[in-house]
Amino acid sequence: MILKQEALTLAETKEILDKVESENPRIKKTQEYLKKFAKKKSEKAKTLVKKLSESEISKLKQQHIVKIVDVMPETPAELRSIFSGEELSLDTNETEKILQTIRDSK
């Protein structure tokens, strides 16, 4: 039964699954993936999500912010690639504001 649905960063998901003791192959595979690709610690990821949420870029939804934190883009092109296939475009100021927030969090 699903009680709540929200977007989580890879780091937050890793933190949750690290507490699970299971022999389920799907969980094991997911834990291996997260160990390899989660780029930030859970607390740092949460802090960055909060900063981006408060950045006053109204176009960004929670799922966009989570994906930005997961990918940690360094260039405008990398940031734009996150939104390919979506009807979201950021202007130069918004792009720079996001990238500066990411740089400040490193």
The first five atom37 places (N, CA, C, CB, O) and aatype in JSON, in Angstrom:
{
  "aatype": [12, 9, 10, 11, 5, 6, 0, 10, 16, 10, 0, 6, 16, 11, 6, 9, 10, 3, 11, 19, 6, 15, 6, 2, 14, 1, 9, 11, 11, 16, 5, 6, 18, 10, 11, 11, 13, 0, 11, 11, 11, 15, 6, 11, 0, 11, 16, 10, 19, 11, 11, 10, 15, 6, 15, 6, 9, 15, 11, 10, 11, 5, 5, 8, 9, 19, 11, 9, 19, 3, 19, 12, 14, 6, 16, 14, 0, 6, 10, 1, 15, 9, 13, 15, 7, 6, 6, 10, 15, 10, 3, 16, 2, 6, 16, 6, 11, 9, 10, 5, 16, 9, 1, 3, 15, 11],
  "atom_mask": [
    [1, 1, 1, 1, 1],
    [1, 1, 1, 1, 1],
    [1, 1, 1, 1, 1],
    [1, 1, 1, 1, 1],
    [1, 1, 1, 1, 1],
    [1, 1, 1, 1, 1],
    [1, 1, 1, 1, 1],
    [1, 1, 1, 1, 1],
    [1, 1, 1, 1, 1],
    [1, 1, 1, 1, 1],
    [1, 1, 1, 1, 1],
    [1, 1, 1, 1, 1],
    [1, 1, 1, 1, 1],
    [1, 1, 1, 1, 1],
    [1, 1, 1, 1, 1],
    [1, 1, 1, 1, 1],
    [1, 1, 1, 1, 1],
    [1, 1, 1, 1, 1],
    [1, 1, 1, 1, 1],
    [1, 1, 1, 1, 1],
    [1, 1, 1, 1, 1],
    [1, 1, 1, 1, 1],
    [1, 1, 1, 1, 1],
    [1, 1, 1, 1, 1],
    [1, 1, 1, 1, 1],
    [1, 1, 1, 1, 1],
    [1, 1, 1, 1, 1],
    [1, 1, 1, 1, 1],
    [1, 1, 1, 1, 1],
    [1, 1, 1, 1, 1],
    [1, 1, 1, 1, 1],
    [1, 1, 1, 1, 1],
    [1, 1, 1, 1, 1],
    [1, 1, 1, 1, 1],
    [1, 1, 1, 1, 1],
    [1, 1, 1, 1, 1],
    [1, 1, 1, 1, 1],
    [1, 1, 1, 1, 1],
    [1, 1, 1, 1, 1],
    [1, 1, 1, 1, 1],
    [1, 1, 1, 1, 1],
    [1, 1, 1, 1, 1],
    [1, 1, 1, 1, 1],
    [1, 1, 1, 1, 1],
    [1, 1, 1, 1, 1],
    [1, 1, 1, 1, 1],
    [1, 1, 1, 1, 1],
    [1, 1, 1, 1, 1],
    [1, 1, 1, 1, 1],
    [1, 1, 1, 1, 1],
    [1, 1, 1, 1, 1],
    [1, 1, 1, 1, 1],
    [1, 1, 1, 1, 1],
    [1, 1, 1, 1, 1],
    [1, 1, 1, 1, 1],
    [1, 1, 1, 1, 1],
    [1, 1, 1, 1, 1],
    [1, 1, 1, 1, 1],
    [1, 1, 1, 1, 1],
    [1, 1, 1, 1, 1],
    [1, 1, 1, 1, 1],
    [1, 1, 1, 1, 1],
    [1, 1, 1, 1, 1],
    [1, 1, 1, 1, 1],
    [1, 1, 1, 1, 1],
    [1, 1, 1, 1, 1],
    [1, 1, 1, 1, 1],
    [1, 1, 1, 1, 1],
    [1, 1, 1, 1, 1],
    [1, 1, 1, 1, 1],
    [1, 1, 1, 1, 1],
    [1, 1, 1, 1, 1],
    [1, 1, 1, 1, 1],
    [1, 1, 1, 1, 1],
    [1, 1, 1, 1, 1],
    [1, 1, 1, 1, 1],
    [1, 1, 1, 1, 1],
    [1, 1, 1, 1, 1],
    [1, 1, 1, 1, 1],
    [1, 1, 1, 1, 1],
    [1, 1, 1, 1, 1],
    [1, 1, 1, 1, 1],
    [1, 1, 1, 1, 1],
    [1, 1, 1, 1, 1],
    [1, 1, 1, 0, 1],
    [1, 1, 1, 1, 1],
    [1, 1, 1, 1, 1],
    [1, 1, 1, 1, 1],
    [1, 1, 1, 1, 1],
    [1, 1, 1, 1, 1],
    [1, 1, 1, 1, 1],
    [1, 1, 1, 1, 1],
    [1, 1, 1, 1, 1],
    [1, 1, 1, 1, 1],
    [1, 1, 1, 1, 1],
    [1, 1, 1, 1, 1],
    [1, 1, 1, 1, 1],
    [1, 1, 1, 1, 1],
    [1, 1, 1, 1, 1],
    [1, 1, 1, 1, 1],
    [1, 1, 1, 1, 1],
    [1, 1, 1, 1, 1],
    [1, 1, 1, 1, 1],
    [1, 1, 1, 1, 1],
    [1, 1, 1, 1, 1],
    [1, 1, 1, 1, 1]
  ],
  "atom_positions": [
    [[0.83, -1.16, 0.0], [0.0, 0.0, 0.0], [0.89, 1.24, 0.0], [-0.95, -0.01, 1.2], [1.8, 1.35, 0.82]],
    [[0.63, 2.15, -0.88], [1.38, 3.4, -0.97], [0.73, 4.42, -0.05], [1.43, 3.94, -2.45], [-0.45, 4.74, -0.19]],
    [[1.51, 4.91, 0.9], [1.0, 5.89, 1.85], [1.3, 7.31, 1.42], [1.6, 5.64, 3.22], [0.51, 8.23, 1.66]],
    [[2.43, 7.49, 0.77], [2.86, 8.83, 0.38], [3.76, 8.71, -0.83], [3.59, 9.56, 1.55], [4.58, 7.8, -0.91]],
    [[3.62, 9.62, -1.76], [4.46, 9.6, -2.94], [5.16, 10.94, -3.07], [3.64, 9.28, -4.21], [4.51, 11.99, -3.14]],
    [[6.49, 10.89, -3.11], [7.27, 12.11, -3.28], [8.58, 11.77, -3.99], [7.53, 12.81, -1.92], [9.06, 10.64, -3.92]],
    [[9.14, 12.76, -4.64], [10.41, 12.56, -5.33], [11.54, 12.59, -4.31], [10.63, 13.65, -6.42], [11.61, 13.48, -3.47]],
    [[12.42, 11.59, -4.39], [13.58, 11.51, -3.51], [14.85, 11.5, -4.34], [13.51, 10.25, -2.62], [14.89, 10.97, -5.45]],
    [[15.89, 12.09, -3.79], [17.18, 12.03, -4.47], [17.74, 10.62, -4.34], [18.18, 13.08, -3.87], [17.28, 9.83, -3.51]],
    [[18.72, 10.32, -5.16], [19.38, 9.02, -5.05], [19.98, 8.85, -3.66], [20.47, 8.87, -6.13], [19.92, 7.76, -3.09]],
    [[20.56, 9.91, -3.11], [21.19, 9.84, -1.79], [20.15, 9.53, -0.71], [21.91, 11.16, -1.46], [20.42, 8.74, 0.2]],
    [[18.98, 10.13, -0.8], [17.93, 9.87, 0.19], [17.43, 8.43, 0.05], [16.76, 10.86, 0.02], [17.18, 7.75, 1.05]],
    [[17.29, 7.97, -1.17], [16.85, 6.6, -1.42], [17.88, 5.62, -0.88], [16.62, 6.36, -2.93], [17.52, 4.6, -0.29]],
    [[19.15, 5.93, -1.09], [20.22, 5.06, -0.59], [20.16, 4.98, 0.93], [21.6, 5.58, -1.04], [20.3, 3.9, 1.5]],
    [[19.95, 6.11, 1.57], [19.87, 6.13, 3.03], [18.72, 5.23, 3.52], [19.67, 7.57, 3.53], [18.89, 4.51, 4.51]],
    [[17.6, 5.28, 2.86], [16.45, 4.45, 3.24], [16.75, 2.98, 3.02], [15.2, 4.87, 2.45], [16.51, 2.15, 3.9]],
    [[17.27, 2.65, 1.84], [17.52, 1.24, 1.52], [18.68, 0.65, 2.31], [17.79, 1.09, 0.04], [18.73, -0.57, 2.5]],
    [[19.6, 1.48, 2.77], [20.7, 0.98, 3.6], [20.19, 0.41, 4.92], [21.71, 2.1, 3.87], [20.87, -0.4, 5.56]],
    [[19.02, 0.84, 5.33], [18.42, 0.36, 6.57], [17.65, -0.95, 6.38], [17.5, 1.43, 7.15], [17.21, -1.57, 7.35]],
    [[17.47, -1.35, 5.12], [16.68, -2.55, 4.8], [17.59, -3.76, 4.72], [15.9, -2.36, 3.48], [18.57, -3.78, 3.98]],
    [[17.24, -4.77, 5.49], [17.96, -6.04, 5.42], [17.09, -6.98, 4.6], [18.26, -6.63, 6.86], [16.04, -7.43, 5.07]],
    [[17.5, -7.28, 3.39], [16.69, -8.13, 2.54], [17.57, -8.9, 1.57], [15.66, -7.29, 1.77], [18.64, -8.44, 1.17]],
    [[17.12, -10.06, 1.22], [17.8, -10.87, 0.22], [17.12, -10.72, -1.15], [17.82, -12.36, 0.64], [17.48, -11.4, -2.11]],
    [[16.16, -9.83, -1.22], [15.45, -9.58, -2.48], [16.44, -9.09, -3.52], [14.29, -8.55, -2.28], [17.12, -8.08, -3.29]],
    [[16.55, -9.78, -4.66], [17.53, -9.38, -5.68], [17.3, -7.97, -6.22], [17.5, -10.36, -6.82], [18.26, -7.28, -6.58]],
    [[16.07, -7.53, -6.28], [15.78, -6.18, -6.77], [16.34, -5.13, -5.81], [14.26, -5.98, -6.95], [16.92, -4.13, -6.23]],
    [[16.16, -5.37, -4.54], [16.68, -4.43, -3.55], [18.21, -4.43, -3.58], [16.17, -4.79, -2.13], [18.83, -3.37, -3.52]],
    [[18.81, -5.59, -3.66], [20.28, -5.7, -3.73], [20.82, -4.95, -4.94], [20.71, -7.19, -3.78], [21.8, -4.21, -4.83]],
    [[20.19, -5.15, -6.09], [20.62, -4.5, -7.33], [20.48, -2.97, -7.2], [19.8, -5.03, -8.54], [21.35, -2.21, -7.62]],
    [[19.37, -2.54, -6.62], [19.14, -1.11, -6.43], [20.19, -0.53, -5.49], [17.73, -0.86, -5.88], [20.7, 0.57, -5.73]],
    [[20.51, -1.24, -4.42], [21.54, -0.78, -3.48], [22.9, -0.65, -4.18], [21.64, -1.73, -2.28], [23.63, 0.3, -3.93]],
    [[23.23, -1.6, -5.03], [24.49, -1.54, -5.78], [24.51, -0.31, -6.69], [24.7, -2.83, -6.62], [25.51, 0.41, -6.75]],
    [[23.4, -0.07, -7.38], [23.29, 1.09, -8.27], [23.47, 2.38, -7.48], [21.93, 1.09, -9.0], [24.23, 3.27, -7.88]],
    [[22.76, 2.49, -6.36], [22.83, 3.71, -5.56], [24.22, 3.94, -4.99], [21.82, 3.64, -4.43], [24.68, 5.08, -4.9]],
    [[24.88, 2.88, -4.6], [26.24, 3.0, -4.08], [27.17, 3.59, -5.14], [26.77, 1.63, -3.61], [28.09, 4.35, -4.83]],
    [[26.92, 3.22, -6.37], [27.76, 3.67, -7.48], [27.43, 5.09, -7.94], [27.62, 2.71, -8.65], [28.34, 5.85, -8.29]],
    [[26.15, 5.46, -7.94], [25.74, 6.7, -8.6], [25.24, 7.82, -7.69], [24.7, 6.38, -9.56], [25.09, 8.95, -8.17]],
    [[24.97, 7.58, -6.44], [24.55, 8.66, -5.55], [25.75, 9.58, -5.33], [23.99, 8.11, -4.18], [26.75, 9.16, -4.75]],
    [[25.65, 10.82, -5.79], [26.81, 11.72, -5.8], [27.0, 12.5, -4.5], [26.68, 12.69, -6.93], [28.08, 13.03, -4.26]],
    [[25.99, 12.58, -3.68], [26.07, 13.35, -2.45], [25.58, 12.51, -1.29], [25.25, 14.65, -2.56], [24.86, 11.53, -1.48]],
    [[25.97, 12.89, -0.11], [25.43, 12.29, 1.11], [24.0, 12.81, 1.28], [26.32, 12.62, 2.37], [23.67, 13.89, 0.8]],
    [[23.19, 12.05, 1.96], [21.77, 12.38, 2.12], [21.54, 13.78, 2.69], [21.11, 11.36, 2.99], [20.71, 14.52, 2.17]],
    [[22.24, 14.14, 3.74], [22.04, 15.46, 4.36], [22.42, 16.59, 3.41], [22.86, 15.57, 5.65], [21.72, 17.59, 3.33]],
    [[23.53, 16.42, 2.69], [23.95, 17.44, 1.74], [22.94, 17.54, 0.59], [25.36, 17.14, 1.19], [22.64, 18.64, 0.11]],
    [[22.42, 16.4, 0.16], [21.42, 16.39, -0.91], [20.15, 17.11, -0.45], [21.09, 14.94, -1.34], [19.58, 17.9, -1.21]],
    [[19.72, 16.85, 0.77], [18.53, 17.51, 1.3], [18.73, 19.02, 1.39], [18.18, 16.95, 2.7], [17.83, 19.8, 1.08]],
    [[19.93, 19.42, 1.8], [20.24, 20.85, 1.9], [20.19, 21.51, 0.52], [21.62, 21.06, 2.54], [19.64, 22.6, 0.37]],
    [[20.77, 20.84, -0.47], [20.76, 21.4, -1.82], [19.34, 21.44, -2.39], [21.66, 20.57, -2.74], [18.97, 22.41, -3.05]],
    [[18.55, 20.42, -2.13], [17.14, 20.42, -2.57], [16.43, 21.62, -1.96], [16.42, 19.09, -2.17], [15.68, 22.32, -2.65]],
    [[16.66, 21.86, -0.69], [16.02, 22.99, 0.0], [16.46, 24.32, -0.62], [16.35, 22.98, 1.5], [15.63, 25.19, -0.87]],
    [[17.75, 24.47, -0.86], [18.25, 25.72, -1.46], [17.66, 25.96, -2.84], [19.78, 25.69, -1.56], [17.27, 27.08, -3.17]],
    [[17.59, 24.9, -3.65], [17.01, 25.05, -4.99], [15.51, 25.32, -4.91], [17.28, 23.8, -5.83], [14.97, 26.07, -5.73]],
    [[14.84, 24.72, -3.95], [13.4, 24.97, -3.77], [13.13, 26.42, -3.39], [12.82, 24.03, -2.7], [12.12, 27.01, -3.76]],
    [[14.06, 26.99, -2.64], [13.91, 28.37, -2.18], [14.5, 29.39, -3.17], [14.58, 28.54, -0.83], [14.51, 30.59, -2.88]],
    [[14.97, 28.93, -4.3], [15.67, 29.81, -5.24], [14.75, 30.71, -6.06], [16.5, 28.99, -6.18], [15.21, 31.48, -6.9]],
    [[13.47, 30.61, -5.83], [12.48, 31.46, -6.5], [12.46, 31.26, -8.01], [12.76, 32.9, -6.2], [12.2, 32.2, -8.76]],
    [[12.74, 30.06, -8.45], [12.56, 29.71, -9.87], [11.29, 28.89, -9.92], [13.82, 28.92, -10.47], [11.3, 27.68, -9.72]],
    [[10.19, 29.58, -10.19], [8.87, 28.96, -10.08], [8.64, 27.83, -11.09], [7.8, 30.01, -10.24], [7.75, 27.0, -10.9]],
    [[9.41, 27.8, -12.15], [9.25, 26.77, -13.16], [9.66, 25.39, -12.65], [10.07, 27.12, -14.39], [9.18, 24.37, -13.14]],
    [[10.56, 25.36, -11.66], [11.09, 24.1, -11.16], [10.11, 23.42, -10.22], [12.41, 24.33, -10.44], [9.67, 24.0, -9.23]],
    [[9.78, 22.19, -10.55], [8.96, 21.37, -9.66], [9.9, 20.49, -8.85], [7.93, 20.5, -10.47], [11.09, 20.39, -9.15]],
    [[9.36, 19.86, -7.82], [10.16, 19.02, -6.94], [10.91, 17.94, -7.73], [9.28, 18.37, -5.88], [12.08, 17.68, -7.45]],
    [[10.25, 17.32, -8.7], [10.91, 16.27, -9.48], [12.08, 16.81, -10.29], [9.9, 15.59, -10.41], [13.06, 16.1, -10.5]],
    [[12.0, 18.05, -10.75], [13.11, 18.67, -11.47], [14.3, 18.91, -10.53], [12.67, 20.0, -12.12], [15.45, 18.63, -10.86]],
    [[13.98, 19.43, -9.35], [15.02, 19.74, -8.38], [15.76, 18.47, -7.97], [14.43, 20.43, -7.15], [16.98, 18.46, -7.88]],
    [[15.01, 17.41, -7.73], [15.62, 16.13, -7.34], [16.54, 15.63, -8.44], [14.52, 15.07, -7.03], [17.64, 15.16, -8.15]],
    [[16.11, 15.72, -9.67], [16.95, 15.26, -10.78], [18.2, 16.12, -10.9], [16.15, 15.29, -12.1], [19.28, 15.59, -11.18]],
    [[18.08, 17.42, -10.69], [19.25, 18.29, -10.73], [20.26, 17.86, -9.66], [18.84, 19.77, -10.51], [21.45, 17.77, -9.94]],
    [[19.79, 17.59, -8.46], [20.68, 17.18, -7.37], [21.31, 15.82, -7.68], [19.9, 17.11, -6.03], [22.48, 15.6, -7.36]],
    [[20.56, 14.92, -8.29], [21.11, 13.61, -8.65], [22.22, 13.72, -9.7], [19.99, 12.7, -9.17], [23.23, 13.02, -9.61]],
    [[22.01, 14.58, -10.67], [22.96, 14.69, -11.79], [24.1, 15.65, -11.47], [22.24, 15.16, -13.06], [25.23, 15.44, -11.93]],
    [[23.84, 16.68, -10.7], [24.84, 17.7, -10.35], [25.5, 18.27, -11.62], [25.91, 17.1, -9.42], [26.72, 18.18, -11.77]],
    [[24.72, 18.86, -12.51], [25.28, 19.4, -13.75], [26.27, 20.53, -13.46], [24.17, 19.9, -14.66], [26.14, 21.26, -12.48]],
    [[27.26, 20.64, -14.33], [28.28, 21.67, -14.16], [28.22, 22.73, -15.25], [29.66, 21.04, -14.14], [28.8, 23.81, -15.1]],
    [[27.53, 22.44, -16.33], [27.45, 23.39, -17.45], [25.99, 23.62, -17.83], [28.26, 22.88, -18.67], [25.12, 22.8, -17.5]],
    [[25.71, 24.72, -18.51], [24.35, 24.95, -18.98], [23.83, 23.82, -19.87], [24.28, 26.28, -19.73], [22.66, 23.45, -19.8]],
    [[24.69, 23.26, -20.71], [24.28, 22.17, -21.59], [23.87, 20.93, -20.79], [25.42, 21.81, -22.56], [22.87, 20.28, -21.11]],
    [[24.64, 20.61, -19.74], [24.28, 19.47, -18.89], [22.96, 19.72, -18.19], [25.39, 19.2, -17.85], [22.14, 18.81, -18.06]],
    [[22.75, 20.95, -17.73], [21.5, 21.28, -17.06], [20.33, 21.17, -18.03], [21.57, 22.7, -16.46], [19.29, 20.6, -17.69]],
    [[20.49, 21.71, -19.23], [19.42, 21.63, -20.24], [19.08, 20.19, -20.59], [19.81, 22.39, -21.5], [17.92, 19.87, -20.85]],
    [[20.09, 19.31, -20.61], [19.84, 17.92, -20.99], [18.91, 17.22, -19.99], [21.16, 17.16, -21.09], [18.22, 16.27, -20.35]],
    [[18.9, 17.68, -18.77], [18.0, 17.11, -17.76], [16.54, 17.31, -18.17], [18.26, 17.73, -16.37], [15.69, 16.47, -17.89]],
    [[16.27, 18.42, -18.81], [14.89, 18.77, -19.15], [14.51, 18.42, -20.58], [14.68, 20.23, -18.94], [13.41, 18.77, -21.02]],
    [[15.37, 17.72, -21.31], [15.02, 17.34, -22.67], [13.81, 16.42, -22.61], [16.22, 16.64, -23.39], [13.74, 15.51, -21.78]],
    [[12.88, 16.65, -23.49], [11.65, 15.87, -23.51], [10.56, 16.45, -22.62], [0.0, 0.0, 0.0], [9.45, 15.93, -22.58]],
    [[10.87, 17.52, -21.92], [9.89, 18.18, -21.07], [9.63, 19.57, -21.62], [10.36, 18.23, -19.6], [10.46, 20.14, -22.33]],
    [[8.5, 20.09, -21.28], [8.15, 21.44, -21.73], [8.59, 22.46, -20.7], [6.63, 21.56, -22.0], [7.78, 23.21, -20.14]],
    [[9.89, 22.48, -20.45], [10.46, 23.41, -19.49], [11.71, 24.01, -20.1], [10.77, 22.71, -18.14], [12.61, 23.3, -20.55]],
    [[11.75, 25.32, -20.11], [12.97, 25.97, -20.58], [13.34, 27.05, -19.57], [12.79, 26.56, -22.03], [12.49, 27.78, -19.07]],
    [[14.62, 27.12, -19.31], [15.13, 28.08, -18.35], [15.86, 29.18, -19.1], [16.06, 27.4, -17.32], [16.55, 28.92, -20.09]],
    [[15.72, 30.41, -18.63], [16.48, 31.48, -19.25], [17.9, 31.48, -18.67], [15.79, 32.86, -19.03], [18.21, 30.72, -17.75]],
    [[18.75, 32.31, -19.22], [20.15, 32.34, -18.83], [20.34, 32.64, -17.34], [20.89, 33.37, -19.66], [21.17, 32.03, -16.68]],
    [[19.56, 33.58, -16.82], [19.68, 33.94, -15.4], [19.28, 32.76, -14.5], [18.81, 35.16, -15.07], [19.95, 32.49, -13.5]],
    [[18.21, 32.07, -14.85], [17.77, 30.93, -14.05], [18.8, 29.8, -14.1], [16.4, 30.42, -14.55], [19.1, 29.17, -13.09]],
    [[19.33, 29.56, -15.29], [20.35, 28.53, -15.45], [21.57, 28.84, -14.6], [20.75, 28.4, -16.93], [22.08, 27.96, -13.9]],
    [[22.04, 30.07, -14.66], [23.22, 30.46, -13.88], [22.95, 30.4, -12.39], [23.67, 31.87, -14.28], [23.83, 30.03, -11.61]],
    [[21.76, 30.76, -11.98], [21.4, 30.72, -10.56], [21.45, 29.26, -10.05], [19.99, 31.33, -10.33], [21.96, 29.0, -8.95]],
    [[20.93, 28.34, -10.83], [20.95, 26.92, -10.45], [22.39, 26.41, -10.38], [20.12, 26.06, -11.45], [22.79, 25.77, -9.41]],
    [[23.17, 26.7, -11.42], [24.55, 26.23, -11.47], [25.39, 26.83, -10.33], [25.19, 26.56, -12.83], [26.26, 26.15, -9.78]],
    [[25.14, 28.08, -9.99], [25.88, 28.72, -8.89], [25.5, 28.08, -7.56], [25.58, 30.24, -8.85], [26.36, 27.88, -6.7]],
    [[24.25, 27.75, -7.39], [23.8, 27.06, -6.17], [24.49, 25.71, -6.03], [22.27, 26.87, -6.17], [24.89, 25.32, -4.94]],
    [[24.64, 25.01, -7.14], [25.33, 23.71, -7.14], [26.8, 23.91, -6.8], [25.18, 23.0, -8.51], [27.35, 23.18, -5.97]],
    [[27.44, 24.88, -7.45], [28.86, 25.15, -7.17], [29.08, 25.5, -5.69], [29.38, 26.29, -8.06], [30.05, 25.06, -5.08]],
    [[28.18, 26.29, -5.14], [28.3, 26.7, -3.74], [28.14, 25.52, -2.77], [27.25, 27.78, -3.42], [28.61, 25.58, -1.64]],
    [[27.48, 24.48, -3.22], [27.22, 23.35, -2.32], [28.35, 22.33, -2.3], [25.94, 22.66, -2.72], [28.34, 21.4, -1.5]],
    [[29.34, 22.49, -3.19], [30.44, 21.52, -3.27], [31.5, 21.78, -2.24], [31.05, 21.53, -4.63], [32.48, 21.05, -2.18]]
  ]
}
